[in-house]
């Protein structure tokens, strides 16, 4: 997947102009926010569970090496294999080697952001192996040759009418006069097309929401049966997971599961919560002959022990982007890589470098909604500020922005001069705005007025109002 994060501003401009996208994005705010709030309100211990979930992951990250070793031992004990991948290239080559050893021609896939991160689909296609996305949203965007726009609703940017058009263009073996006007008929058609794919696949690839050190178990949380079919029908099951997905015990993960679905979709629990431990045993009626886990680092260990370690608590629920006004405005593709929204604004520069991902932390209003709803209490605004500091330290900001900040800092250190300048500026801007009360152009403010008007200042300065409030106080 080509990284276009450095072009975030131009991506955002195009997204704002795209009326079809804007119509689709309206469903994000309508479909997630109220449901999450109702689910949280219905569970009296929800806030306590958030605290527990945070503490569990903090403990795990403090002993990450020990839990990863324990997990590997349990997977091997159950008959599975663990493969350690330092980079995305390492992970791709491991998957390819497994596929080649069993002569795989087709691979079915459950939804996996790690597979997006390592670009496994394009890689396998280049090696003559057909990857087939089986999650409905992922299947839709695969037909469209697009990346996910959301981490739990990958096709949220696509309208029903577009899906119908894509199905008719792709499923040419079906009758032309078939009814595809209802969501149910679209779903039935996808199910019919994919059914034989499940049966024919040589290898199944899934992600993992959690890896349990106590038992060597991988867990996927889904609302479709495709994940189960992907890992039980083929001869080989490959789990793609990043290191931080490790969780100590089944009891620990049971607590985190209680906040995951409520935060993501407003459900008490997802429709399917599937536990997989090793390959099929003699007494099992189904399951793979081989079970492989590919554990990806790809920059995550560099975050341990830094001010960005808290980001490794993320359980990929999507609540932060569901509540983010910036995501609501531009969607996921504008962020230019795998992870959009506030979590992407922290994780992307962590994994790709601030030189490539540094624009994303600047795409925030710092309203704090992301941190307020995060089930793992991740301080996303604080970490975005840290990335802004890193960007400034490395002189990656535009020259005009750096000069402006230094100019402001010089004034801010001289309160009387700053107060006088603020008064003069306010009067000048009010005169420029005239009776309209808004500015379509502002000196040194083109970055704002290029896209929107600036309300003209009214009344007194903040310093004046603050001074008045202090009168009479001891």
C-alpha positions in Angstrom: 0.0 0.0 0.0 1.4 3.4 -1.0 1.8 5.7 1.9 0.3 9.1 1.1 0.4 10.5 4.6 2.8 13.3 3.7 0.0 14.6 1.3 -2.6 14.7 4.1 -3.6 18.3 3.5 -4.3 17.7 -0.2 -6.0 14.4 0.6 -8.2 16.2 3.0 -9.1 18.9 0.5 -10.2 16.3 -2.0 -12.2 14.4 0.6 -14.1 17.6 1.6 -15.0 18.1 -2.1 -16.2 14.6 -2.5 -20.0 14.8 -2.0 -20.5 11.0 -2.2 -17.9 10.5 0.5 -19.5 13.2 2.6 -22.9 11.5 2.4 -21.3 8.2 3.4 -19.4 9.7 6.3 -22.7 11.0 7.9 -23.4 7.4 8.8 -20.4 7.1 11.0 -21.6 9.7 13.5 -25.2 8.4 13.3 -24.3 4.8 13.6 -21.8 4.5 16.4 -21.9 7.4 18.9 -25.3 6.9 20.4 -25.0 3.1 20.5 -21.8 3.3 22.4 -23.2 5.7 24.9 -26.3 3.6 25.5 -24.2 0.4 25.9 -21.9 2.1 28.4 -24.7 3.6 30.4 -26.4 0.2 30.7 -23.3 -1.2 32.4 -22.8 0.3 35.9 -19.2 -1.0 36.1 -18.2 0.2 32.7 -15.8 2.9 34.0 -14.2 0.4 36.4 -13.7 -2.1 33.6 -11.9 0.6 31.6 -9.6 1.1 34.5 -9.0 -2.6 34.8 -8.4 -2.9 31.1 -5.8 -0.1 31.2 -4.0 -1.7 34.2 -4.0 -5.2 32.6 -2.3 -3.8 29.4 0.1 -1.6 31.4 1.2 -4.7 33.4 1.6 -6.7 30.2 3.7 -4.1 28.4 5.9 -3.9 31.5 6.7 -7.6 31.1 6.2 -8.0 27.4 9.2 -10.3 26.8 8.1 -12.7 29.5 4.6 -13.0 28.3 5.6 -13.4 24.7 8.0 -16.3 25.6 5.2 -17.9 27.7 2.8 -17.6 24.7 5.3 -19.2 22.3 5.8 -22.1 24.7 2.1 -22.8 24.9 1.6 -22.5 21.1 4.4 -25.1 20.5 3.0 -27.3 23.3 -0.4 -27.4 21.5 1.2 -28.4 18.2 1.4 -24.9 16.6 4.3 -22.8 15.2 5.4 -19.3 16.1 7.3 -17.1 13.6 9.0 -13.9 14.7 8.9 -11.1 12.1 11.0 -8.0 12.7 9.7 -6.2 9.6 6.8 -6.2 7.2 9.0 -7.9 4.6 9.9 -10.6 7.1 6.2 -11.3 7.7 5.3 -11.4 4.0 8.1 -13.9 3.3 7.1 -16.1 6.3 3.5 -16.3 5.0 4.7 -17.0 1.4 7.0 -19.8 2.6 4.1 -21.5 4.5 1.8 -21.1 1.5 4.4 -22.6 -0.9 5.1 -25.6 1.4 1.5 -26.7 1.0 1.2 -25.7 -2.6 -1.5 -23.0 -1.9 -3.2 -21.5 -4.9 -5.9 -19.6 -3.0 -6.0 -18.0 0.4 -9.1 -16.8 2.2 -8.7 -14.0 4.7 -10.6 -12.7 7.7 -10.4 -9.0 8.5 -6.8 -8.1 9.6 -5.3 -4.7 9.9 -1.9 -6.3 10.2 -2.4 -7.9 6.8 -3.0 -4.3 5.5 0.0 -3.1 7.3 2.3 -5.6 5.6 0.6 -5.4 2.2 0.1 -9.1 2.1 -2.6 -9.1 -0.7 -0.6 -7.4 -3.4 2.5 -9.5 -2.4 0.7 -12.8 -2.7 -0.9 -11.9 -6.0 2.5 -11.1 -7.3 3.6 -14.6 -6.3 0.7 -16.2 -8.1 -1.5 -16.9 -5.0 -5.0 -15.4 -5.0 -6.0 -13.8 -1.7 -9.8 -13.5 -1.1 -11.2 -11.2 1.5 -14.2 -12.8 3.2 -15.4 -10.0 5.6 -18.2 -8.3 3.7 -16.7 -4.8 4.0 -13.2 -6.0 3.1 -14.6 -8.0 0.1 -16.3 -4.8 -1.1 -13.2 -2.7 -1.0 -11.1 -5.5 -2.5 -13.5 -5.4 -5.5 -13.0 -1.6 -5.6 -9.2 -2.0 -5.3 -9.2 0.3 -2.2 -7.8 0.3 1.3 -10.0 0.3 4.4 -11.4 3.6 5.4 -12.1 2.5 9.0 -10.5 -0.2 11.2 -13.8 -2.0 12.1 -16.0 -0.8 9.2 -13.7 -0.9 6.2 -16.3 0.1 3.6 -18.0 2.8 5.6 -17.1 5.3 2.9 -19.1 3.3 0.2 -22.8 3.9 -0.5 -25.2 1.0 -1.1 -25.7 2.1 -4.7 -21.9 1.9 -5.3 -21.8 -1.7 -3.9 -24.6 -2.7 -6.3 -22.7 -1.2 -9.2 -19.5 -3.1 -8.1 -21.3 -6.4 -7.7 -22.9 -6.2 -11.1 -19.6 -5.3 -12.7 -17.8 -8.2 -11.0 -20.4 -11.0 -10.6 -21.1 -11.2 -14.4 -22.0 -14.9 -14.1 -25.3 -14.1 -12.3 -28.5 -12.9 -14.0 -28.5 -9.3 -15.1 -32.1 -8.7 -13.9 -31.5 -9.9 -10.3 -32.7 -7.6 -7.5 -29.8 -5.9 -5.7 -31.7 -2.9 -4.3 -31.9 -4.1 -0.7 -29.0 -4.6 1.7 -30.2 -8.2 2.3 -30.0 -9.1 -1.4 -26.4 -7.7 -1.6 -25.5 -9.8 1.5 -27.0 -12.9 0.0 -25.1 -12.5 -3.2 -21.8 -12.0 -1.4 -22.5 -15.1 0.7 -23.3 -17.2 -2.4 -20.1 -16.1 -4.2 -17.8 -16.6 -1.3 -19.2 -20.0 -0.2 -17.2 -22.0 -2.7 -14.1 -19.9 -2.0 -14.2 -21.1 1.6 -14.3 -24.7 0.4 -11.5 -24.3 -2.2 -9.0 -22.4 -0.1 -5.7 -24.0 0.8 -4.8 -21.5 3.5 -6.8 -19.3 5.8 -5.4 -16.1 7.2 -6.9 -14.2 10.2 -5.8 -11.4 12.4 -6.0 -11.6 16.2 -7.7 -9.3 18.7 -5.9 -11.0 21.5 -3.2 -13.6 22.1 -3.4 -15.4 25.5 -0.1 -16.2 27.1 -1.7 -18.6 29.6 -3.0 -21.0 26.9 -1.4 -20.1 23.6 -4.8 -19.1 22.3 -5.6 -16.6 19.6 -9.0 -14.8 19.7 -10.9 -13.0 16.9 -13.9 -10.9 17.5 -16.3 -10.6 14.6 -19.9 -10.1 13.6 -19.8 -12.4 10.6 -19.2 -16.2 10.4 -16.4 -15.7 7.8 -13.7 -15.7 10.4 -14.6 -19.1 11.7 -14.8 -20.6 8.2 -11.5 -19.0 7.3 -9.6 -20.7 10.1 -11.4 -24.1 10.3 -11.9 -25.2 6.7 -8.5 -24.8 5.1 -5.6 -27.2 5.8 -3.5 -24.3 7.2 -4.5 -21.5 9.5 -2.1 -18.5 9.7 -2.6 -15.9 12.5 -1.1 -12.5 11.7 -0.7 -10.5 14.9 1.5 -7.7 16.4 3.4 -8.1 19.6 1.2 -6.0 21.8 -1.9 -8.2 21.2 -0.5 -10.4 24.0 -2.7 -10.7 27.2 -1.7 -12.7 30.3 -4.8 -14.8 31.1 -8.3 -15.8 29.9 -9.7 -13.9 32.9 -7.8 -10.8 31.9 -9.2 -10.9 28.3 -12.7 -11.5 29.6 -12.6 -8.1 31.3 -11.3 -6.4 28.2 -13.9 -8.0 26.0 -16.6 -6.4 28.1 -15.4 -2.9 27.0 -14.4 -3.8 23.4 -17.7 -4.4 21.7 -19.5 -1.8 23.7 -16.9 0.8 22.6 -16.8 -0.4 19.0 -20.4 -1.0 17.9 -22.5 -0.6 21.0 -23.1 -4.3 21.4 -22.8 -6.1 24.8 -20.6 -8.7 22.9 -19.8 -9.3 19.3 -21.8 -12.0 17.5 -18.7 -14.3 17.3 -15.8 -14.4 19.8 -13.7 -17.3 18.6 -10.9 -19.0 20.5 -8.3 -21.0 18.6 -5.6 -23.1 20.2 -3.3 -25.1 17.9 -4.2 -27.3 15.0 -6.9 -30.0 14.9 -6.6 -32.8 17.4 -7.7 -36.4 16.8 -11.0 -35.8 18.6 -11.8 -32.6 16.8 -14.5 -32.7 14.1 -12.9 -29.8 12.1 -9.9 -27.4 12.1 -6.7 -26.9 10.3 -3.9 -29.5 10.0 -1.3 -26.7 10.7 -1.5 -23.7 12.9 1.0 -20.8 12.5 1.3 -17.5 14.3 3.3 -14.7 12.7 4.2 -12.2 15.4 5.1 -8.8 13.9 7.2 -6.1 15.5 7.6 -3.5 12.7 8.6 -0.7 15.0 6.5 -1.5 18.1 9.4 -2.4 20.4 10.8 1.0 19.7 7.7 2.5 21.4 8.2 0.5 24.6 9.6 2.7 27.3 8.9 5.9 25.5 6.1 8.5 25.8 4.3 6.6 23.1 4.1 3.2 24.9 0.5 3.9 26.0 -0.5 3.6 22.3 0.3 -0.1 22.5 -2.7 -0.6 24.8 -5.0 0.0 21.8 -7.5 -2.8 21.1 -8.6 -1.5 17.7 -12.2 -0.7 18.7 -12.4 2.4 16.5 -14.2 4.5 19.1 -11.7 7.3 18.8 -12.4 7.8 15.1 -16.1 7.3 15.5 -16.1 10.4 17.8 -13.5 12.5 16.0 -14.7 15.6 14.2 -11.7 15.5 11.8 -12.4 11.9 10.8 -16.1 12.8 10.3 -15.0 15.5 7.9 -12.4 13.7 5.7 -12.8 9.9 6.3 -10.0 7.4 6.6 -8.3 7.5 3.2 -7.2 11.0 3.7 -4.8 9.8 6.5 -2.8 8.0 3.8 -2.0 4.7 5.4 -3.5 1.8 7.3 -4.6 3.5 10.6 -6.9 6.6 10.4 -8.3 8.9 13.0 -6.7 9.8 16.3 -5.1 6.4 16.9 -3.6 6.7 13.4 -2.3 10.1 14.2 -0.2 8.6 17.0 0.6 5.1 15.6 1.4 6.1 12.0 4.4 8.4 12.8 5.5 5.7 15.4 5.7 3.1 12.7 6.6 5.0 9.6 8.5 7.9 11.0 7.6 11.5 11.9 9.0 12.6 8.5 6.2 10.6 6.8 3.4 10.8 9.4 4.1 14.1 11.1 1.2 15.8 9.5 -1.4 13.6 11.2 -0.9 14.9 14.8 -1.5 18.4 13.4 -4.9 17.3 12.1 -6.5 17.5 15.5 -8.7 20.0 17.3 -7.6 18.5 20.7 -11.2 18.4 21.7 -10.4 15.3 23.8 -13.3 13.2 22.6 -11.0 10.4 21.6 -9.5 10.0 25.0 -12.8 10.4 26.7 -14.3 7.4 24.9 -11.2 5.2 24.6 -11.9 1.9 26.5 -8.2 1.7 27.3 -7.9 5.3 28.5 -5.1 6.1 26.0 -4.0 9.7 26.3 -4.2 10.4 22.5 -4.1 14.2 22.6 -1.0 14.2 24.9 0.9 11.8 22.5 -0.1 13.9 19.5 1.4 16.9 21.2 4.6 14.9 21.7 4.7 14.2 18.0 4.3 17.9 17.3 7.3 18.5 19.5 9.3 15.9 17.7 8.3 17.4 14.3 9.4 20.9 15.5 12.7 19.6 16.9 13.6 18.1 13.6 12.7 21.3 11.6 10.0 19.4 9.7 7.4 22.2 10.0 7.0 24.8 7.2 9.4 27.7 7.6 6.5 30.2 8.0 5.0 28.1 10.8 8.3 27.9 12.7 8.9 31.6 12.3 5.4 32.4 13.5 5.7 30.3 16.6 9.1 31.9 17.5 7.6 35.4 16.9 4.6 34.5 19.1 6.9 33.1 21.8 9.0 36.3 21.8 5.8 38.4 22.5 4.4 35.9 25.0 7.5 36.3 27.2 6.8 40.1 27.4 3.3 40.3 28.9 2.8 44.1 28.6 3.9 44.2 25.0 1.8 41.1 24.3 -1.3 42.7 25.8 -0.8 45.9 23.8 -0.3 43.9 20.6 -3.4 41.8 21.2 -5.5 45.0 21.7 -4.2 46.5 18.5 -4.7 43.3 16.5 -8.3 42.9 17.8 -9.3 46.4 16.7 -7.6 46.0 13.4 -9.3 42.7 12.6 -12.6 44.1 13.7 -12.2 47.0 11.3 -11.2 44.7 8.4 -14.3 42.5 9.0 -16.6 45.5 9.0 -20.3 44.8 9.2 -19.9 41.2 8.0 -18.3 40.2 11.3 -16.2 37.6 9.4 -12.8 37.6 7.7 -12.3 35.9 4.3 -8.6 36.9 4.5 -6.4 37.5 7.5 -2.7 38.4 7.6 -0.6 35.4 8.6 -3.8 33.3 8.7 -4.1 32.1 5.1 -3.9 28.5 6.3 -7.3 29.1 8.0 -9.0 31.5 5.7 -8.1 29.6 2.5 -10.8 27.1 3.5 -13.2 28.9 5.9 -14.0 32.4 7.2 -12.5 33.6 10.5 -15.0 35.1 12.9 -13.9 38.7 13.8 -12.9 39.2 17.4 -15.5 40.9 19.6 -15.3 42.5 23.0 -12.3 42.4 25.3 -9.1 40.3 25.1 -8.7 37.3 27.3 -6.1 39.1 29.4 -8.6 41.9 30.1 -11.3 39.5 31.1 -9.0 37.5 33.3 -7.7 40.6 35.0 -11.3 41.7 35.8 -12.1 38.3 37.3 -9.1 38.6 39.6 -10.3 41.9 41.1 -11.3 41.4 44.7 -9.7 37.9 45.0 -7.0 37.4 47.6 
